């Protein structure tokens, strides 16, 4: 998963499984058409089995889906979050 932009999640790099999951989530979120078997292989190499990988994909996809729904209907953010860019 070379070339993945690292964000705040990079702080979990102490745990290889968490880092692999975060990198996978970033790629699936930002460039879903670029996903390949090699991305799943990285998760397996980090120690995840197929059930854990399936569960992760379901959670990542759900959050992407629900966030797009919220954006589509302009759901107000929680007060503690910074305002959306104009």
Buried (B, 14 or more C-beta within 10 A) or exposed (E): BEEBEEEEBEEBEEEEEBBBBBBBBBBBEEEEEEBEEEBBEBBEEBEBEEEBBEEBBEEBBEEBEEEEEEEEEEEEEEEEEEEEEE
